[in-house]
């Protein structure tokens, strides 16, 4: 029979070192998983603070505008620079923007 390449105590030491590292990795995983707190009864979602508004029709700068939620339609219409002959009677300028919207100015 051939002798092993390493003596018994050296093999035992190598096995102990590998076992120690596996144990450390396990502990790291165990404690990092405990840090995550999940509240299943009150889930929290990341919300986008902006809304996109598409402005078309009789404006000098038609296109998509990105404004904060709660901004007024009037602010977006002013950004689009309404032409002089445009009719704004059908548009509620004082309404707040809470979601994506399309405004067609005639």
C-alpha positions in Angstrom: 0.0 0.0 0.0 1.0 3.5 -0.7 1.3 6.1 2.0 -1.0 9.0 1.9 0.5 12.2 0.6 -0.1 14.1 3.8 0.3 12.8 7.4 -2.9 12.2 9.4 -2.6 15.3 11.5 -2.1 17.5 8.4 -5.2 16.1 6.8 -7.1 16.6 10.0 -6.0 20.2 10.2 -7.0 20.8 6.6 -10.4 19.3 7.2 -10.8 21.5 10.3 -10.0 24.6 8.4 -12.5 23.8 5.6 -15.1 23.0 8.2 -14.4 26.3 10.0 -15.0 28.3 6.8 -18.2 26.4 6.0 -19.4 27.1 9.6 -18.6 30.8 9.2 -20.4 31.0 5.9 -23.4 29.2 7.4 -23.5 31.7 10.4 -23.2 34.7 8.0 -26.2 33.4 5.9 -28.2 32.6 9.0 -27.9 36.0 10.6 -28.3 38.0 7.4 -31.6 36.3 6.7 -32.9 37.2 10.2 -32.3 40.9 9.5 -34.9 41.1 6.8 -38.2 42.0 8.3 -41.3 41.3 6.2 -44.6 42.7 7.3 -47.1 40.6 5.4 -50.1 42.4 6.8 -48.9 45.9 5.7 -46.9 45.5 2.5 -45.0 48.6 1.3 -44.5 49.5 -2.3 -42.2 51.9 -4.0 -44.3 54.5 -5.8 -43.1 56.8 -8.6 -43.5 60.4 -7.5 -43.9 61.5 -11.1 -46.7 61.2 -13.7 -46.4 61.5 -17.5 -48.8 63.8 -19.3 -49.1 63.8 -23.1 -50.1 67.2 -24.5 -51.3 67.4 -28.1 -53.2 69.8 -30.3 -52.9 73.6 -30.5 -49.7 74.0 -28.6 -46.2 75.2 -29.6 -44.4 72.4 -27.7 -46.4 69.2 -28.0 -45.1 66.0 -26.3 -44.8 64.1 -23.1 -44.2 66.0 -19.9 -43.1 64.4 -16.6 -44.3 66.3 -13.6 -44.8 65.6 -9.9 -48.0 63.9 -8.8 -50.4 66.5 -7.6 -49.3 69.1 -10.1 -52.1 71.1 -11.8 -53.1 70.6 -15.4 -52.6 74.4 -15.7 -48.9 74.0 -15.1 -48.5 71.4 -17.8 -50.5 73.4 -20.3 -48.3 76.5 -19.5 -45.2 74.3 -20.2 -46.6 73.3 -23.6 -47.2 77.0 -24.5 -50.8 77.1 -25.8 -51.5 78.9 -29.1 -53.6 82.0 -29.0 -56.5 80.5 -30.9 -56.8 77.4 -28.7 -60.0 76.7 -26.8 -59.4 75.8 -23.1 -63.0 75.8 -22.0 -63.3 72.0 -22.0 -60.2 71.4 -20.0 -60.3 71.5 -16.2 -57.1 73.5 -15.5 -57.4 73.3 -11.7 -57.5 69.5 -11.5 -54.6 67.6 -10.0 -52.6 65.1 -11.9 -52.4 61.7 -10.2 -51.9 59.3 -13.1 -50.8 59.2 -16.7 -53.0 61.5 -18.8 -53.5 62.7 -22.3 -54.6 66.3 -22.9 -55.8 67.3 -26.4 -56.1 71.0 -26.8 -58.4 72.1 -29.7 
